[in-house]
Amino acid sequence: MLELLLSFVFWSVVAFCCSIVGYVFTSILLYEDVMNWYGRLLGKLPGWLGKPLGLCSICFTGQLTLWIQIYYCHKIEDFANLIYFPYTISLAIFLVKKYK
């Protein structure tokens, strides 16, 4: 029971951090000169490829969450925490609506 609770807390923190990183990364990418070259490079790609790589904060957050889940779980079969994908994307949508 304690392991389940700690897993819930850990993945909640990971989801929150992924949402913030996704929003901040795309904000820097689109509006600052720091990563402007990467934004121009992504702008030349088709939308289905450019959005998950950084043009859309919600899409980028979903990709970030997917790869972090794969990295920590090491296998697709261990995805017992699939609830965190919608949670992370919901947090990203909230950040986009609140701070735009």
C-alpha positions in Angstrom: 0.0 0.0 0.0 2.8 2.4 0.8 4.5 1.5 -2.5 1.4 2.4 -4.4 1.1 5.7 -2.5 4.7 6.6 -3.2 4.3 5.7 -6.8 1.3 8.0 -7.1 3.2 10.8 -5.5 6.2 10.3 -7.7 4.3 10.2 -10.9 2.2 13.2 -9.9 5.4 15.2 -9.4 6.7 13.9 -12.7 3.5 14.9 -14.5 3.6 18.4 -13.0 7.3 18.8 -14.0 6.7 17.6 -17.5 3.9 20.1 -17.9 6.0 23.0 -16.7 9.0 21.9 -18.8 6.9 21.5 -21.9 5.2 24.9 -21.5 8.5 26.8 -20.7 10.4 25.1 -23.6 7.9 26.0 -26.2 7.6 29.5 -24.8 11.3 30.0 -25.1 11.3 28.3 -28.5 8.7 30.6 -30.0 9.3 34.0 -28.3 13.0 34.2 -27.3 16.1 34.5 -29.4 17.8 31.8 -27.4 16.3 28.9 -29.3 15.0 30.8 -32.3 17.1 28.7 -34.8 15.4 25.5 -33.5 11.9 27.1 -33.9 12.7 28.1 -37.5 14.0 24.6 -38.2 10.8 23.1 -36.8 8.7 25.6 -38.8 10.0 24.0 -42.0 8.8 20.5 -41.0 5.3 19.3 -41.6 2.9 19.9 -38.7 2.6 16.3 -37.7 6.3 16.2 -37.1 7.0 19.8 -35.9 4.3 19.9 -33.2 5.5 17.0 -31.0 9.1 18.3 -31.4 8.3 21.7 -29.9 5.9 23.8 -31.9 2.9 22.9 -29.7 3.3 22.9 -26.0 0.5 20.3 -25.4 2.0 17.9 -28.1 5.5 18.4 -26.8 4.3 17.7 -23.2 2.7 14.5 -24.3 5.9 13.4 -26.1 8.0 14.3 -23.1 5.7 12.3 -20.8 5.7 9.3 -23.1 9.5 9.1 -23.3 9.9 9.6 -19.5 7.4 6.8 -18.9 9.4 4.5 -21.2 12.7 5.5 -19.6 11.5 4.8 -16.1 9.4 1.8 -16.8 11.8 0.2 -19.4 8.9 -1.7 -21.0 5.6 -0.8 -22.5 4.0 -3.6 -20.5 4.8 -1.8 -17.2 2.6 1.1 -18.0 0.4 0.7 -14.9 0.5 4.5 -14.6 -1.3 5.4 -17.9 -3.5 7.8 -15.9 -0.6 10.3 -15.9 -0.8 11.0 -19.7 -4.2 12.7 -19.5 -3.2 14.3 -16.2 0.0 15.8 -17.7 -1.8 17.0 -20.8 -4.6 18.5 -18.8 -2.0 20.4 -16.8 -0.4 21.6 -20.0 -3.7 22.8 -21.4 -4.3 24.7 -18.1 -0.9 26.3 -18.3 -1.4 27.3 -22.0 -4.9 28.8 -21.2 -3.7 30.6 -18.1 -0.5 32.2 -19.3 -1.3 33.1 -22.9 
